[in-house]
């Protein structure tokens, strides 16, 4: 199956999931996670109408952004764990989904002064030691820092549930949505980056505004 056909299938899943819970699918942004796939695959998805792409590795994002700079409407999202010594590699990035500490937020704010970037706070709600993300208790102070930052803009919260457990995933998505409610300021929209190839329907049912889909679009790496 071509990338264009897979994209069509994923968009249909998003439409169906949104309709099933009474939402408008236009409220859900599809991020095509292209890590370890070649620039040609991104260009193929771009030709099929996809604009938002997610990368997990800073150097890979730099390389692909350079090779695909002729695609003027590319919307780069960084979705992986970021070390502070690599924040200078995010020059092409419009949104980061994985801020998990005040230290990282401050490093990005300092390095990218003068260039706005939307920021999600990654929260580890599953408690899995292998997963990155701040604790639920630690999230509010990072959110408040982003609200006061001059170059980073607080966008919302991100999480990753345990793999292969639909019930646990739904519970994690519900917890992130509830946490977002507690953090919502006056007239503020707290977006939710959650849901991937296997669980996007559940994420959308719990309020996801961004779903990060890789395998279902590009196939296995």
Phi, psi and omega per residue, in radians:
X1 nan 2.399 -3.122
X2 -1.292 2.845 3.086
X3 -1.089 -0.685 3.122
X4 -1.064 -0.719 3.129
X5 -1.182 -0.690 3.107
X6 -1.137 -0.684 3.094
X7 -1.059 -0.770 3.116
X8 -1.031 -0.739 -3.140
X9 -1.144 -0.722 3.134
X10 -1.169 -0.735 3.102
X11 -1.083 -0.637 3.094
X12 -1.139 -0.693 3.087
X13 -1.074 -0.738 3.124
X14 -1.116 -0.778 3.112
X15 -1.030 -0.823 -3.107
X16 -1.125 -0.742 -3.116
X17 -1.144 -0.722 3.128
X18 -1.140 -0.761 -3.135
X19 -1.086 -0.675 -3.093
X20 -1.118 -0.473 -3.135
X21 -1.935 0.248 3.060
X22 1.318 0.426 3.114
X23 -1.854 2.866 3.039
X24 -1.618 2.218 -3.103
X25 -1.107 -0.318 3.095
X26 -1.165 -0.285 3.106
X27 -1.360 -0.157 -3.044
X28 -1.969 2.048 3.140
X29 -1.604 2.227 3.104
X30 -1.573 2.120 3.041
X31 -1.866 2.050 3.124
X32 -1.468 1.919 -3.069
X33 -1.472 1.935 -2.947
X34 -1.862 0.311 -3.099
X35 -1.007 2.378 3.101
X36 1.104 0.242 2.975
X37 -1.853 2.571 -3.037
X38 -1.242 2.789 3.087
X39 -0.958 -0.546 3.139
X40 -1.078 -0.591 3.115
X41 -1.203 -0.671 3.087
X42 -1.136 -0.758 3.125
X43 -1.071 -0.633 3.115
X44 -1.167 -0.740 3.101
X45 -1.162 -0.663 3.107
X46 -1.065 -0.755 3.117
X47 -1.102 -0.431 3.114
X48 -1.566 0.134 3.043
X49 1.794 -0.044 3.139
X50 -1.386 2.394 -3.112
X51 -2.111 -0.554 -3.098
X52 -1.648 2.189 -3.115
X53 -2.257 2.474 -3.133
X54 -1.970 2.409 3.073
X55 -2.188 2.557 -3.113
X56 -1.724 -0.315 -3.061
X57 -2.152 2.250 -3.018
X58 -1.064 -0.790 -3.108
X59 -1.152 -0.618 3.101
X60 -1.147 -0.672 3.092
X61 -1.094 -0.766 3.136
X62 -1.029 -0.811 -3.106
X63 -1.101 -0.831 -3.108
X64 -1.191 -0.695 3.118
X65 -1.058 -0.669 3.107
X66 -1.181 -0.756 -3.113
X67 -1.236 -0.423 -3.077
X68 -1.960 0.389 -3.084
X69 -1.103 -0.300 3.118
X70 -1.333 -0.197 3.083
X71 -1.587 1.618 -2.882
X72 -1.141 -0.427 -3.042
X73 -1.747 0.233 3.105
X74 -1.060 2.321 -3.125
X75 -2.059 1.738 -3.033
X76 -1.515 2.295 3.081
X77 -2.112 2.291 3.054
X78 -1.683 2.128 -3.009
X79 -2.078 0.004 -3.107
X80 -1.769 3.114 3.095
X81 -1.218 2.361 -3.093
X82 -2.091 2.245 3.036
X83 -1.491 2.556 -3.064
X84 -1.094 -0.456 -3.136
X85 -1.356 0.028 3.124
X86 -2.069 0.190 -3.116
X87 -1.139 -0.419 3.129
X88 -1.210 -0.167 -3.124
X89 -1.566 0.048 -3.068
X90 -1.690 0.399 -3.069
X91 -1.024 -0.557 -3.105
X92 -1.552 -0.069 -2.996
X93 -1.476 2.356 3.104
X94 -1.664 -0.528 -3.070
X95 -2.502 2.403 3.027
X96 -2.025 2.314 -3.065
X97 -1.793 0.026 -2.899
X98 -2.281 0.646 3.032
X99 -1.310 2.103 -3.039
X100 -2.198 0.174 3.107
X101 -2.774 2.742 3.044
X102 -1.121 -0.640 -3.130
X103 -1.043 -0.796 3.132
X104 -1.171 -0.762 3.134
X105 -1.037 -0.752 -3.133
X106 -1.166 -0.649 3.131
X107 -1.130 -0.729 3.120
X108 -1.192 -0.742 3.124
X109 -1.011 -0.746 -3.125
X110 -1.230 -0.770 -3.037
X111 -1.266 -0.577 -3.048
X112 -1.880 0.545 3.099
X113 -0.978 2.300 3.126
X114 1.632 -0.160 3.135
X115 -2.196 1.960 -3.085
X116 -1.184 2.541 3.097
X117 -2.538 2.297 3.082
X118 -1.379 2.520 -3.017
X119 -2.369 2.284 2.990
X120 -1.817 2.502 3.038
X121 -1.627 2.132 3.130
X122 -1.470 2.187 -3.110
X123 -2.045 2.198 3.105
X124 -1.547 1.660 -3.108
X125 -1.594 -0.256 -3.130
X126 -1.444 -0.351 -3.107
X127 1.335 0.125 -3.133
X128 -1.239 2.171 -3.094
X129 -1.116 -0.423 -3.128
X130 -1.325 -0.275 -3.116
X131 -1.638 2.521 3.072
X132 -1.515 3.101 -3.119
X133 2.099 2.641 3.096
X134 -1.389 2.970 3.058
X135 -1.362 2.851 3.086
X136 -1.046 -0.685 -3.137
X137 -1.203 -0.502 -3.104
X138 -1.485 -0.221 -3.065
X139 -1.119 -0.761 -3.046
X140 -0.990 -0.679 -3.103
X141 -1.205 -0.577 3.079
X142 -1.204 -0.727 3.105
X143 -1.034 -0.789 -3.128
X144 -1.120 -0.660 3.075
X145 -1.056 -0.791 -3.120
X146 -1.136 -0.605 3.106
X147 -1.122 -0.529 -3.115
X148 -1.631 -0.200 -3.059
X149 -1.150 2.667 -3.117
X150 -1.542 -0.442 -3.027
X151 -2.113 -0.397 3.023
X152 -1.637 2.446 3.104
X153 -2.043 2.186 3.121
X154 -1.160 2.136 -3.137
X155 -1.815 -0.740 -3.087
X156 2.931 -2.690 -3.065
X157 -2.104 2.623 3.115
X158 -2.286 2.588 3.018
X159 -2.655 2.865 3.053
X160 -2.269 2.140 -3.130
X161 -1.455 3.012 3.041
X162 -1.058 2.460 -3.121
X163 -1.291 2.453 2.990
X164 1.317 0.244 -3.133
X165 -2.271 1.676 -3.046
X166 -1.116 -0.659 -3.132
X167 -1.163 -0.801 3.122
X168 -1.118 -0.672 3.132
X169 -1.072 -0.808 3.128
X170 -1.043 -0.695 3.127
X171 -1.144 -0.693 3.118
X172 -1.156 -0.756 3.127
X173 -1.085 -0.705 3.124
X174 -1.112 -0.690 3.127
X175 -1.154 -0.692 3.130
X176 -1.154 -0.722 3.112
X177 -1.080 -0.705 3.111
X178 -1.159 -0.695 3.104
X179 -1.098 -0.714 3.115
X180 -1.064 -0.666 3.121
X181 -1.068 -0.686 -3.116
X182 -1.230 -0.362 -3.085
X183 -1.731 -0.118 -3.043
X184 -1.231 2.142 3.075
X185 -1.489 -3.045 3.128
X186 -1.071 2.118 3.105
X187 1.032 0.314 -3.132
X188 -1.626 2.406 3.044
X189 -1.761 2.102 3.073
X190 -1.767 1.878 -3.083
X191 -1.360 2.784 -3.082
X192 -2.186 1.999 3.081
X193 -1.715 1.755 -3.100
X194 -2.812 2.589 -3.115
X195 1.824 2.301 3.131
X196 -2.309 -2.808 -3.020
X197 -0.940 -0.728 -3.006
X198 -1.540 -0.299 -2.999
X199 -2.374 0.370 -3.076
X200 -1.107 -0.559 3.138
X201 -1.093 -0.786 3.116
X202 -1.111 -0.728 3.137
X203 -1.071 -0.769 3.136
X204 -1.123 -0.688 3.105
X205 -1.070 -0.478 -3.140
X206 -1.711 0.154 3.000
X207 1.850 0.210 3.137
X208 -0.954 2.379 3.033
X209 -1.852 -0.299 3.094
X210 -2.370 2.245 3.010
X211 -2.037 2.433 -3.033
X212 -1.921 1.795 -2.976
X213 -2.068 2.137 3.139
X214 -1.982 -1.212 -3.028
X215 -1.017 -0.721 -3.104
X216 -1.146 -0.293 3.113
X217 -1.777 -0.866 -3.013
X218 -1.732 -0.141 -3.069
X219 1.446 3.080 -3.123
X220 -1.162 2.623 3.136
X221 -1.443 nan nan
